[in-house]
Amino acid sequence: MITLRGLTKRYGEKTVVDGLTCVVAPGSVTGFLGPNGSGKSTTMRLTVGLDRPTAGSVLVNGKPYAELKHPLREVGALLEAKALHPGRSAGRHLLAMARSNGIPAARVEEVLATVGLTDVAGKRAGQFSLGMGQRLGIAGALLGDPGVLMFDEPVNGLDPDGVRWVRQLMRSLAEEGRTVFVSSHLMSEMQLTADHLVVIGKGKLLADAPVDEFIAGNSLSSVSVRVPTPVERDTLARHLLTRGAAVEPGAADELVVTGAGVGEVGDLAHELGVRLHGLGERTASLEQAYMELTASSVEYGVTA
């Protein structure tokens, strides 16, 4: 479990993390989302003692990271895949980590096999591609078989097969009862992977909720209705507008309706004698909900 209590970090006059309070619970994958510069990486660095908070605290299993006797056995982290000696082989890199925390050397071979790097264990890490470096970083996080795992953008540089592998790995770790905290900018991947979301903007907590609840609470539901002829389409749209619904054109013969349910749209079409080739509820995506929530928290966006 990771517990943030009023966590604050300032650099000079800039507040990067601003009073974060939340709990990252075991047994689920928690997605950590926010625009660039919102404080995600800083929060993770504060968690593993790479930086000190200005105020508040962050605890791992009830203790500050600095008080953990064998930290790699309690929390594993992938924060920067290339933060290693480029001249050291993958196997030697992991062996050095293992020895520093009293982890059996046999564990190195196990995690190399888990991440698919057994055949390149003797290759210098500096010669690894970005994707291979990510796999080595994940191996390092898994090395101590910890109950808490943190991953900052773990799928960077991975091919589609690698992305799917990471997704399955995160799910399996959570199913084992571990705490899995994952930062990512890939909304579609987070929607497939995460059970719970913690969303921040400009260092402040914006949301702390299950994925389905987050999407439902931060996006408008809509109805997709397909009408084959322009005349009937215009008729239906005009009557929907008089009932206070919002209507926008979709793809081809589609209308996208907000402010009216599937039943209401279907009943109205029946009353008007309008033929329908399709009628159904549109499910909002995590990306849509996220963009709605964080629109005012983007610090490094561009002008459309």
Residue pairs with C-beta under 8 A, 6 or more apart in sequence:
1 23
1 24
1 25
1 26
1 60
1 61
1 62
1 148
1 179
2 23
2 24
2 47
2 58
2 59
2 60
2 148
2 150
2 179
2 181
3 23
3 24
3 57
3 58
3 59
3 62
4 20
4 21
4 22
4 23
4 24
4 43
4 56
4 57
4 58
5 21
5 56
5 57
5 58
5 59
6 19
6 20
6 21
6 55
6 56
6 57
7 17
7 19
7 20
7 21
7 43
7 46
7 53
7 55
7 56
7 57
7 58
8 15
8 17
8 18
8 19
8 20
8 53
8 54
8 55
8 56
9 15
9 16
9 17
9 39
9 42
9 46
9 51
9 53
9 54
9 203
10 16
10 54
15 203
16 39
16 42
16 203
17 39
17 42
17 43
17 46
17 53
17 203
18 39
18 202
18 203
18 204
19 55
19 56
19 204
19 205
20 39
20 43
20 56
20 200
20 203
20 204
20 205
21 56
21 205
22 198
22 205
22 208
24 30
24 179
24 181
24 198
25 179
25 196
26 147
26 148
26 177
26 178
26 179
27 174
27 175
27 177
27 178
27 179
28 174
28 180
28 195
28 196
29 170
29 171
29 173
29 174
29 180
29 182
29 193
29 194
29 195
29 196
30 179
30 180
30 181
30 182
30 194
30 195
30 196
30 197
30 198
31 182
31 183
31 184
31 190
31 193
31 194
31 196
31 197
31 198
31 211
32 40
32 43
32 44
32 181
32 182
32 183
32 184
32 197
32 198
32 200
33 40
33 183
33 184
33 185
33 187
33 190
33 197
33 198
33 199
33 200
33 290
33 294
34 40
34 199
34 200
34 201
34 206
34 294
34 297
35 201
35 294
35 297
35 298
35 299
35 300
35 301
36 298
36 299
36 300
37 202
37 299
37 300
38 200
38 201
38 202
38 203
38 297
38 299
39 200
39 202
39 203
40 152
40 183
40 200
41 79
41 152
41 183
42 51
43 58
43 200
44 77
44 79
44 150
44 152
44 181
44 183
45 51
45 79
46 52
46 53
46 58
47 58
47 60
47 65
47 75
47 77
47 150
48 65
48 71
48 75
48 77
48 79
48 150
49 64
49 65
49 66
50 79
57 64
58 64
58 65
60 68
60 74
60 75
60 148
61 74
61 75
61 147
61 148
65 71
65 75
68 74
68 75
70 101
70 102
70 144
71 101
71 144
72 97
72 100
72 101
72 103
72 143
72 144
72 146
73 101
73 102
73 103
73 144
73 145
73 146
74 144
74 146
74 147
74 148
75 146
75 147
75 148
75 149
75 150
76 140
76 141
76 142
76 143
76 144
76 146
76 148
76 149
76 150
77 141
77 149
77 150
77 151
77 152
78 134
78 137
78 138
78 140
78 141
78 150
78 151
78 152
78 154
79 150
79 152
80 137
80 152
81 130
81 133
81 134
81 136
81 137
81 156
81 157
82 133
84 93
84 125
84 136
85 93
85 125
85 126
86 124
86 125
86 126
86 127
87 124
87 125
87 126
88 96
88 124
88 125
89 121
89 122
89 123
89 124
89 125
90 112
90 117
90 120
90 121
90 122
90 123
90 125
90 128
90 136
90 139
91 108
91 112
91 121
91 122
93 125
93 136
93 140
94 108
94 111
94 112
94 136
94 139
94 140
94 143
95 105
95 108
97 103
97 140
97 143
98 104
98 105
98 107
98 108
98 143
99 105
101 144
103 143
103 144
107 143
107 144
107 145
108 143
109 118
109 121
111 139
111 140
111 142
111 143
112 118
112 121
112 139
114 139
114 142
115 135
115 136
115 138
115 139
115 142
116 135
116 165
117 132
117 135
117 136
117 139
120 128
120 132
125 133
125 136
128 136
129 157
130 156
130 157
131 157
131 158
131 159
131 162
133 157
134 154
134 155
134 156
134 157
134 158
134 162
135 158
135 162
137 154
138 151
138 154
138 166
138 169
141 149
141 150
141 151
142 149
146 178
147 177
147 178
147 179
148 178
148 179
148 181
149 173
149 178
149 179
149 180
149 181
150 181
150 182
151 170
151 180
151 181
151 182
151 183
152 183
153 183
153 184
153 185
154 166
154 170
154 182
154 184
155 162
155 163
155 166
155 184
155 186
155 189
158 165
158 166
163 189
167 189
167 192
167 193
170 180
170 182
170 193
171 193
173 180
174 180
174 195
182 190
182 193
182 194
184 190
187 285
187 286
187 287
187 290
188 285
188 286
188 287
190 197
190 211
190 286
191 211
191 285
191 286
191 287
194 211
195 210
195 211
196 208
196 209
196 210
196 211
197 207
197 208
197 209
197 210
197 211
197 214
198 205
198 207
198 208
199 205
199 206
199 207
199 208
199 214
199 290
199 293
199 294
200 206
201 293
201 294
201 296
201 297
201 298
202 297
202 299
204 297
206 293
206 294
206 297
207 214
207 218
207 293
209 217
211 286
214 286
214 289
215 284
215 285
215 286
215 288
215 289
216 284
217 289
218 289
218 290
218 292
218 293
219 284
219 285
219 288
219 289
219 292
220 258
220 284
221 258
221 281
221 282
221 284
222 256
222 257
222 258
222 281
222 282
222 284
223 256
223 257
223 258
223 260
223 261
223 262
223 265
223 279
223 280
223 281
223 282
224 250
224 254
224 255
224 256
224 257
224 278
224 279
224 280
224 281
224 282
225 236
225 254
225 255
225 257
225 265
225 269
225 276
225 278
225 279
226 252
226 253
226 254
226 255
226 276
226 277
226 278
226 279
227 233
227 236
227 253
227 255
227 269
227 274
227 275
227 276
227 277
228 253
228 275
228 277
229 275
232 272
232 274
232 275
233 253
233 255
235 272
235 274
236 255
236 265
236 268
236 269
236 272
236 274
237 247
237 255
239 268
239 272
240 247
240 255
240 257
240 260
240 265
240 268
241 247
243 260
243 264
243 268
244 259
245 257
245 258
245 259
245 260
246 257
246 258
246 259
247 255
247 256
247 257
248 255
248 256
249 255
249 256
250 256
253 277
254 278
256 282
257 265
260 268
261 281
262 279
262 280
262 281
265 279
266 276
266 279
269 275
269 276
269 279
